[in-house]
Amino acid sequence: MASNHRKRQLASERQLKALLQETERLREENAVLRIQASTSGPPRRQRSRGQVANSRPEPESIYPGTAGAIPGHAT
Protein backbone atom coordinates (compact mmCIF):
# COMPACT_ATOMS: atom_id res chain seq x y z
CA MET A 1 0.00 0.00 0.00
CA ALA A 2 3.00 2.27 -0.24
CA SER A 3 1.91 3.49 -3.67
CA ASN A 4 -1.47 4.61 -2.32
CA HIS A 5 0.30 6.61 0.38
CA ARG A 6 2.58 8.12 -2.26
CA LYS A 7 -0.41 9.11 -4.41
CA ARG A 8 -1.98 10.90 -1.47
CA GLN A 9 1.31 12.62 -0.70
CA LEU A 10 1.68 13.80 -4.30
CA ALA A 11 -1.92 15.05 -4.32
CA SER A 12 -1.27 16.94 -1.08
CA GLU A 13 1.90 18.47 -2.52
CA ARG A 14 0.03 19.57 -5.65
CA GLN A 15 -2.75 21.04 -3.53
CA LEU A 16 -0.21 22.86 -1.36
CA LYS A 17 1.56 24.26 -4.42
CA ALA A 18 -1.77 25.46 -5.86
CA LEU A 19 -2.66 27.12 -2.55
CA LEU A 20 0.72 28.84 -2.37
CA GLN A 21 0.28 30.17 -5.92
CA GLU A 22 -3.24 31.37 -5.08
CA THR A 23 -1.96 33.06 -1.92
CA GLU A 24 0.74 34.86 -3.90
CA ARG A 25 -1.79 35.94 -6.53
CA LEU A 26 -4.14 37.28 -3.86
CA ARG A 27 -1.29 39.16 -2.17
CA GLU A 28 -0.45 40.87 -5.45
CA GLU A 29 -4.10 41.67 -6.12
CA ASN A 30 -4.46 43.03 -2.59
CA ALA A 31 -1.44 45.31 -3.09
CA VAL A 32 -2.94 46.66 -6.32
CA LEU A 33 -6.29 47.26 -4.65
CA ARG A 34 -4.63 49.07 -1.73
CA ILE A 35 -2.84 51.36 -4.17
CA GLN A 36 -6.07 52.00 -6.09
CA ALA A 37 -7.95 52.72 -2.86
CA SER A 38 -5.27 55.09 -1.58
CA THR A 39 -5.24 57.08 -4.83
CA SER A 40 -9.00 57.21 -5.40
CA GLY A 41 -9.91 59.84 -2.83
CA PRO A 42 -10.26 59.96 0.95
CA PRO A 43 -10.21 56.60 2.71
CA ARG A 44 -13.55 55.57 4.14
CA ARG A 45 -12.16 54.05 7.35
CA GLN A 46 -9.06 56.10 7.95
CA ARG A 47 -8.31 55.21 11.58
CA SER A 48 -9.52 51.61 11.63
CA ARG A 49 -6.04 50.04 11.49
CA GLY A 50 -2.68 51.00 12.92
CA GLN A 51 -4.07 53.53 15.36
CA VAL A 52 -1.50 54.59 17.93
CA ALA A 53 -2.29 53.57 21.50
CA ASN A 54 -3.67 56.44 23.61
CA SER A 55 -4.27 58.58 20.53
CA ARG A 56 -7.55 60.44 20.53
CA PRO A 57 -9.57 61.10 17.39
CA GLU A 58 -10.38 64.71 16.64
CA PRO A 59 -13.75 65.78 18.11
CA GLU A 60 -14.88 66.68 14.58
CA SER A 61 -14.62 63.00 13.61
CA ILE A 62 -16.78 61.95 16.57
CA TYR A 63 -19.26 64.84 16.39
CA PRO A 64 -19.43 66.09 12.80
CA GLY A 65 -20.35 69.75 12.53
CA THR A 66 -18.81 70.76 15.86
CA ALA A 67 -15.50 72.11 14.56
CA GLY A 68 -14.52 75.11 16.65
CA ALA A 69 -17.31 74.62 19.16
CA ILE A 70 -16.31 75.02 22.79
CA PRO A 71 -17.54 72.05 24.87
CA GLY A 72 -20.01 73.04 27.57
CA HIS A 73 -20.83 76.45 26.07
CA ALA A 74 -24.25 76.37 24.48
CA THR A 75 -25.21 79.51 22.59
Residue pairs with C-beta under 8 A, 6 or more apart in sequence:
37 43
47 57
47 61
59 66
59 67
59 71
60 66
60 67
